[in-house]
Amino acid sequence: MGLFNRETFSSIIRPWIETLDIHKMKVISIDEFEWNLNLFEDERDIVLITKEGDATSWIPYSDLIAHLFNQCQKVTSTLETLLHTIDDAVTIVDEKGNIISWNPKAEELYKYSNENTFGKPITHHFKEDAIKLMDTLKEGKEARHQYNQPKENVHVLINTSPIFLNQEIVGGISLERDISEMVKLNDELSSTTAYIRHLESQVENNSNDQFHKIKGKSRVLASAITLAKKVAKTDAPVLITGESGVGKELFSAAIHQVSDRSNHPFVAINCGAIPEALFESELFGYEKGAFTGAVREGKKGKFDAAKGGTLFLDEIGELPLDLQVKLLRVFQEHQFYRVGGSEPIPTDIRIIAATNRDLELMINDGKFRLDLYYRLNVVTIHLPALRERIEDIPDLVQMYLHEFSIKYNKKVPSMDPEVMYLFMQHPWRGNIRQLRNTIERIMILIDDDKIKPTHLPSSFYQNSQELQPPINRFDQPQDMTTLESEKDKIKQALKKTYGNKSAAAKLLAISRMTLYNRMKKYNLE
């Protein structure tokens, strides 16, 4: 007598046996049998035996074969239906790589019929180095969501798995999703995006709006731009205040370009970058032989260079008191004297000053002249810090990513949502200048297609306190004074993260599931 595989018997034969009434004798509890099938010497009939070895019943061999054939038909029909139903190209090969199944989607994708491929090596239709399924057969490892280009102009995402029988590879199966149209559209989109960026640059260069270089849509920035446009058409002195790196010189240049003096020079001088001993000569110039080491022919100063145009005095708060007196005299008399000279030189310029210091506080401390302050402070434009207009950060980031992708000839990477969350929570003490430098550093060093938190410089995390969410933690009931305050905090977090629930949950220091539950509780869907 022969011995059948226990697992085969259990999965196919056993359910069938239980439905039979063999010789009016129902098969009793399954657990009472070892479920070994022993064949008689003629290999025709099968006897069931108990643990004790007693025969209990028998099955005609023809009935068993008929049942197995019926089961094979069901499995084959199910497989064929599955292959016709699934919306991916399916290929099944044996252990040698010969194709044993090729569904209609594969026929449509690769233009080979099932009849022409059946039994043939898969390498007959494709190059071996382009067939991920052959790697699966050789290595016995599955592949998931891998990009592949098996034929020209055909792009797929492929999943492969080896087929095992008794721990031996007897074949392999692959599912390939056609992404050719997506790849084509992406290429077209990239080309179109580059073309649009080129057109935008041309439009910006030819634009009558000289403030187009100032990027941002926040209310505080729009208010500053509106005020700047109003004062630009006048000759009134302008004082621009704001932290270092917020774009004070950019604003002053835009004001000059909009003014009636736009056809004349725009001259900028940083009052904090020039040594005190040289400042007067830089500002007013000097006559020949004015001092030892001077140029023999003399030299014109910034007031001469800016004649008819605009003189931008950056960091005016760094100007020493004695030079403040001389500058005030020029404003009052509309003329100046070169160092070593005795002839007054008339001046026709517009003054725009800027500072990152509190001039009123400096006046109280005796470090800045009140009369000069009033001369400069006819119209004051305050530029907000970057952390005061975080809604502008995504636009600025994209602008700088495109700028440096062109500069360094790299593809514009996508950005992990957590990175944007960190950007919008960072204090940005260096403001836009710091943001721009950070993006440039990332673009220089990145080799991936996506910017992740690991790509941020270590200095980004140096002051961890500054990266703490501004909204108080409330994962415990006692943290909430009322239900309304909890609802308001959730609404505030969602508004601050533009509806990004993952970022809002981090901002509130709770889990995303907790956030979903509380949003449902307060009908904030």
C-alpha positions in Angstrom: 0.0 0.0 0.0 1.2 3.5 -0.8 1.1 6.6 1.4 -0.6 10.0 0.4 0.7 13.4 1.6 -1.1 14.4 4.7 -1.5 18.1 3.7 -2.9 17.1 0.3 -5.4 14.8 1.9 -6.4 17.4 4.5 -6.9 20.3 2.0 -8.6 18.5 -0.9 -9.8 15.0 0.1 -10.9 15.5 3.7 -13.8 17.9 3.1 -15.1 15.6 0.4 -14.8 12.5 2.6 -16.9 14.1 5.3 -19.8 14.5 2.9 -19.8 10.8 1.9 -21.8 7.9 3.4 -19.4 5.1 2.6 -21.3 1.7 2.8 -23.8 3.4 5.1 -21.0 4.2 7.5 -20.4 7.9 8.1 -16.8 8.9 8.8 -16.8 9.9 12.5 -14.8 12.7 14.2 -11.8 13.8 12.1 -9.5 13.9 15.1 -9.8 10.1 15.6 -7.8 9.4 12.4 -4.2 9.8 11.5 -5.6 10.5 8.0 -3.1 8.4 6.1 -4.3 6.9 2.9 -3.0 3.5 2.1 -3.4 2.0 -1.4 -4.1 -1.7 -2.0 -1.5 -3.6 -4.0 -3.6 -3.1 -7.1 -3.5 0.6 -6.5 -7.2 0.9 -7.2 -9.0 1.4 -3.9 -8.2 3.3 -0.7 -8.9 2.2 2.9 -9.2 4.5 5.9 -7.6 3.3 9.1 -7.8 4.5 12.7 -4.9 5.2 15.1 -5.1 1.6 16.2 -4.8 0.4 12.6 -8.3 -0.8 12.2 -9.9 -0.4 8.8 -13.1 1.6 9.0 -14.2 2.2 5.4 -12.9 2.3 1.8 -13.1 4.6 -1.2 -13.1 3.5 -4.8 -10.0 4.8 -6.7 -12.1 6.0 -9.6 -14.2 8.2 -7.2 -11.0 9.8 -5.8 -9.6 10.5 -9.3 -12.9 12.0 -10.4 -12.9 14.3 -7.3 -9.3 15.3 -7.9 -10.1 16.1 -11.5 -13.1 18.1 -10.5 -11.0 20.1 -8.0 -8.3 20.8 -10.7 -11.0 22.1 -13.0 -12.2 24.5 -10.3 -8.7 25.7 -9.5 -8.0 26.2 -13.2 -11.3 28.0 -13.8 -10.6 30.3 -10.8 -7.1 31.1 -12.0 -8.3 31.9 -15.5 -11.0 34.2 -14.2 -8.5 35.9 -11.9 -6.1 36.5 -14.8 -8.9 38.0 -16.9 -10.2 40.1 -14.1 -7.0 41.6 -12.8 -6.0 45.0 -14.3 -2.3 44.3 -14.3 -0.2 42.3 -16.7 0.4 38.9 -15.2 3.2 36.5 -16.2 3.8 33.1 -14.7 6.9 31.0 -15.5 8.2 27.6 -14.5 11.6 27.1 -12.8 13.4 27.4 -16.1 11.8 30.7 -17.0 9.4 29.3 -19.6 6.1 31.1 -19.8 3.1 29.0 -18.6 0.6 31.8 -18.3 0.2 35.2 -19.9 -3.0 37.1 -19.2 -4.9 39.4 -21.7 -3.5 42.6 -20.1 0.0 41.3 -20.8 -1.0 40.6 -24.4 -2.3 44.2 -24.7 0.8 45.7 -23.0 3.5 43.8 -24.8 1.7 42.9 -28.1 2.4 39.2 -27.8 -0.5 36.7 -27.8 -0.7 33.9 -25.3 -0.4 31.3 -28.0 2.9 32.7 -29.2 4.4 32.9 -25.8 3.2 29.7 -24.1 6.1 27.4 -23.3 8.7 29.7 -24.6 11.5 31.2 -22.5 10.6 34.7 -21.3 14.0 35.8 -22.5 12.9 35.1 -26.0 10.7 38.3 -25.9 12.7 40.5 -23.5 16.3 41.2 -22.7 17.4 39.2 -19.6 18.8 42.3 -17.8 15.3 43.9 -18.2 13.4 41.0 -16.6 12.9 41.3 -12.9 11.2 37.9 -12.8 14.5 36.1 -13.8 16.2 37.8 -10.8 13.4 36.4 -8.6 13.9 32.9 -9.9 17.7 33.1 -9.4 17.7 34.7 -6.0 14.4 33.4 -4.6 13.5 36.9 -3.4 10.3 38.8 -4.0 10.3 42.4 -5.4 7.8 45.1 -4.6 6.9 48.3 -6.5 10.0 48.4 -8.5 10.3 50.5 -11.6 11.2 48.7 -14.8 11.4 49.4 -18.5 11.1 45.9 -20.2 10.6 47.4 -23.7 11.1 50.7 -25.4 8.4 53.2 -24.5 6.9 50.7 -21.9 7.3 51.7 -18.3 5.9 49.5 -15.5 5.8 49.1 -11.7 6.5 45.4 -11.0 5.8 43.0 -8.1 7.4 39.5 -8.3 7.3 36.4 -6.1 8.9 33.0 -6.4 6.6 30.0 -6.3 7.8 27.4 -3.8 6.9 23.7 -3.5 8.4 21.7 -0.7 10.9 24.6 -0.2 12.1 24.4 -3.8 11.5 27.1 -6.5 9.2 25.7 -9.1 8.3 28.9 -10.9 7.7 32.6 -10.5 4.9 35.2 -11.0 5.0 38.8 -11.8 2.4 41.6 -11.8 3.2 44.7 -13.8 1.2 47.9 -13.7 1.5 50.1 -16.8 2.7 53.6 -15.9 3.9 54.5 -19.4 1.3 57.3 -19.7 2.3 58.6 -16.3 5.9 58.7 -17.2 5.1 60.4 -20.5 2.9 63.0 -18.8 5.6 63.6 -16.1 8.2 64.3 -18.8 5.8 66.6 -20.6 4.9 68.3 -17.3 8.6 68.8 -16.5 9.2 70.4 -19.9 6.1 72.5 -19.6 7.1 73.6 -16.0 10.5 74.6 -17.2 8.9 76.5 -20.1 6.5 78.2 -17.8 9.3 79.2 -15.4 11.1 80.7 -18.5 8.0 82.7 -19.4 7.5 83.8 -15.9 11.1 85.1 -15.8 10.5 87.0 -19.0 7.3 88.4 -17.7 8.9 89.4 -14.5 11.8 91.1 -16.3 9.4 93.0 -18.5 6.9 93.7 -15.8 5.9 97.2 -14.8 5.5 96.1 -11.2 9.0 96.5 -9.8 7.9 94.7 -6.6 7.5 91.4 -8.4 10.8 90.1 -6.9 9.3 90.3 -3.4 7.6 87.0 -3.0 4.8 86.4 -0.6 1.0 86.7 -0.2 0.7 87.3 3.5 -1.4 90.2 4.7 1.5 91.9 6.6 3.8 91.8 3.5 1.0 93.0 1.2 0.5 96.0 3.6 4.1 96.9 3.4 4.2 96.7 -0.4 1.1 98.9 -0.7 2.6 101.5 1.5 5.9 101.4 -0.4 4.1 101.8 -3.7 2.3 104.9 -2.4 5.5 106.6 -1.1 7.6 105.6 -4.1 6.1 108.3 -6.4 7.2 111.0 -4.0 10.6 112.4 -3.0 9.9 111.9 0.7 12.7 110.2 2.8 11.8 106.6 3.7 12.9 104.7 6.8 12.7 100.9 6.4 12.8 98.9 9.6 13.0 95.2 10.2 15.3 92.4 11.3 18.4 91.5 9.3 17.7 89.4 6.2 14.0 90.5 5.7 14.8 92.2 2.4 15.2 95.9 3.2 17.6 96.6 0.3 15.2 94.7 -2.1 12.4 97.0 -1.0 14.5 100.2 -1.3 15.5 99.2 -4.9 11.9 98.5 -5.8 10.9 102.0 -4.5 13.6 103.6 -6.5 12.5 101.7 -9.7 8.9 102.9 -9.3 10.0 106.5 -8.6 10.6 109.3 -11.1 14.3 108.9 -10.4 14.4 105.4 -11.9 16.5 106.6 -14.8 19.2 107.7 -12.4 21.6 105.7 -10.2 20.6 103.7 -7.2 23.6 103.6 -4.8 23.7 101.5 -1.6 26.1 101.9 1.3 26.2 99.8 4.4 26.9 102.1 7.3 28.1 99.3 9.5 30.6 97.8 7.0 32.8 100.9 6.5 35.5 101.9 9.1 34.6 105.1 10.9 37.8 106.8 9.7 37.0 106.2 6.0 33.2 106.7 6.2 33.2 110.5 5.5 35.5 110.1 2.5 33.4 107.2 1.2 30.2 109.3 1.6 31.4 112.7 0.4 34.6 111.9 -1.4 37.8 113.9 -1.1 39.9 116.4 -2.9 43.4 115.6 -4.2 46.1 115.7 -1.6 43.4 115.7 1.2 45.4 113.2 3.3 48.4 110.9 3.1 47.7 107.9 0.9 44.9 109.6 -1.0 44.5 109.2 -4.7 46.4 112.1 -6.4 43.4 113.1 -8.5 41.0 113.0 -5.6 37.8 110.8 -5.5 34.1 111.3 -5.7 31.9 109.9 -3.0 28.5 108.1 -2.9 26.6 111.4 -2.9 28.3 112.2 -6.3 27.6 108.7 -7.6 23.9 108.9 -6.6 23.3 112.3 -8.2 19.7 112.6 -9.4 18.9 109.1 -8.1 18.6 107.4 -4.7 21.1 106.8 -1.9 20.3 103.9 0.3 21.8 104.1 3.7 21.6 100.5 5.1 22.1 100.0 8.9 21.8 103.7 9.6 21.8 102.9 13.3 25.5 102.0 13.1 26.5 105.5 12.1 28.7 107.3 14.7 27.2 110.4 16.3 29.8 112.8 14.7 28.9 111.5 11.3 25.2 111.8 12.0 25.8 115.6 12.5 27.4 115.9 9.1 24.7 113.9 7.4 22.0 116.0 9.0 23.7 119.1 7.7 23.6 117.7 4.2 19.9 117.0 4.5 19.2 120.5 5.8 21.4 122.5 3.3 21.1 120.1 0.3 24.8 120.5 -0.3 28.0 118.8 1.0 31.8 119.3 1.2 34.4 116.8 0.1 37.1 115.9 2.6 39.8 118.6 2.2 37.5 120.7 0.1 36.1 124.2 0.7 33.6 124.5 -2.1 30.0 123.3 -1.4 28.6 120.8 -3.9 24.8 120.9 -4.4 23.1 117.6 -4.1 19.9 116.3 -5.6 19.2 112.8 -4.2 16.5 110.9 -2.5 17.4 109.2 0.8 16.1 105.8 1.8 17.5 104.6 5.2 17.2 101.2 6.8 17.9 99.7 10.2 17.4 96.6 12.2 17.8 98.5 15.5 15.2 100.4 17.6 16.2 104.0 16.8 13.8 105.4 19.4 15.5 103.4 22.1 18.9 104.5 20.8 17.7 108.1 21.0 16.8 107.6 24.7 20.3 106.2 25.3 21.9 109.1 23.5 23.2 107.0 20.6 21.2 108.5 17.8 20.2 112.1 17.1 16.5 113.0 17.4 16.7 115.6 14.7 18.3 113.2 12.2 15.6 110.6 13.1 12.8 113.0 12.2 14.6 113.9 9.0 14.7 110.3 8.0 11.4 109.2 9.5 8.9 110.9 7.2 7.5 107.6 6.1 8.4 104.4 8.0 7.9 101.0 6.4 8.2 98.0 8.7 9.1 94.7 7.1 7.8 91.6 9.0 10.2 88.9 10.1 9.8 85.5 8.2 8.3 83.9 11.3 5.6 86.5 11.3 4.5 85.4 7.8 5.0 81.7 7.8 2.2 81.3 5.2 4.8 82.6 2.7 7.3 79.9 3.4 6.0 77.3 1.0 6.1 79.7 -1.9 9.6 80.9 -1.0 10.9 77.4 -0.7 9.6 76.4 -4.1 11.0 79.6 -5.6 14.5 78.9 -4.2 14.3 75.2 -5.1 13.7 76.1 -8.7 16.4 78.8 -8.6 19.1 76.5 -7.4 17.9 73.5 -9.5 18.8 75.7 -12.5 22.0 77.0 -11.0 23.3 73.5 -10.1 21.6 71.6 -13.0 19.6 69.3 -10.7 16.0 68.1 -10.8 13.7 69.9 -8.4 13.2 67.4 -5.5 9.9 66.9 -3.7 9.6 67.7 0.0 8.6 65.5 2.9 5.7 67.1 4.7 7.6 66.8 8.0 10.4 69.1 6.5 7.8 71.7 5.6 6.4 71.4 9.1 9.8 72.0 10.5 10.4 74.9 8.2 7.2 76.6 9.3 8.0 76.1 13.0 11.6 77.2 12.8 12.3 80.7 14.2 14.4 81.8 11.2 16.5 84.3 13.0 18.3 85.1 9.7 14.9 85.5 8.0 14.7 85.1 4.2 18.5 85.2 3.8 18.8 82.2 6.1 16.0 80.3 4.3 17.6 80.9 1.0 21.0 79.7 2.2 19.4 76.6 3.8 17.7 75.7 0.5 21.0 76.3 -1.4 22.9 74.0 0.9 20.3 71.3 0.6 20.4 71.5 -3.2 24.2 71.3 -3.3 24.3 68.2 -1.1 21.2 66.2 -1.9 21.3 63.2 -4.1 17.8 61.9 -3.5 14.5 62.8 -5.1 12.9 63.9 -1.8 14.1 66.3 0.9 13.9 64.6 4.2 14.5 65.9 7.8 18.0 64.2 7.6 19.0 66.6 4.9 18.6 69.6 7.2 21.8 71.1 8.6 22.6 70.2 12.2 22.6 73.8 13.2 18.9 73.7 12.3 18.2 71.8 15.5 20.8 73.5 17.8 18.2 75.4 19.8 15.6 72.8 20.4 13.5 75.1 22.5 12.9 77.3 19.5 11.4 74.3 17.6 8.8 73.5 20.3 5.2 73.9 19.1 3.7 77.2 20.2 0.5 75.5 21.3 0.4 74.0 24.7 0.3 70.2 25.0 -3.1 68.9 25.9 -3.0 65.1 25.8 -4.4 65.0 29.3 -7.9 66.1 30.3 -6.6 68.4 33.0 -4.7 70.4 30.4 -8.0 71.7 29.1 -10.0 74.4 30.9 -13.1 74.0 28.8 -14.2 72.0 25.8 -14.4 75.2 23.7 -10.7 75.9 24.3 -9.8 72.4 23.1 -11.9 72.9 20.0 -10.3 76.3 19.4 -6.8 74.9 19.7 -7.5 72.2 17.2 -9.0 74.7 14.8 -5.9 77.0 15.3 -3.5 74.1 14.6 -5.4 73.0 11.5 -5.4 76.6 10.2 -1.7 77.0 11.0 -0.8 73.8 9.1 -3.2 74.5 6.2 -5.4 71.4 7.0 -2.4 69.0 7.2 -3.7 66.6 9.9 -0.3 64.9 10.5 1.4 68.2 11.0 -1.5 69.5 13.2 -1.2 66.4 15.4 2.5 67.1 15.9 1.8 70.7 16.6 -0.6 69.7 19.3 1.7 66.9 20.6 -1.0 64.3 20.3 -1.4 61.2 18.0 -3.1 61.5 14.7 -5.8 59.1 15.7 -6.5 61.2 18.8 -6.8 64.3 16.5 -9.2 62.4 14.2 -11.4 61.4 17.2 -11.5 65.0 18.6 -12.2 66.4 15.1 -15.1 64.0 14.9 -16.2 65.0 18.4 -16.3 68.7 17.5 -17.6 68.2 13.9 -14.5 69.7 12.4 -14.4 67.3 9.4 
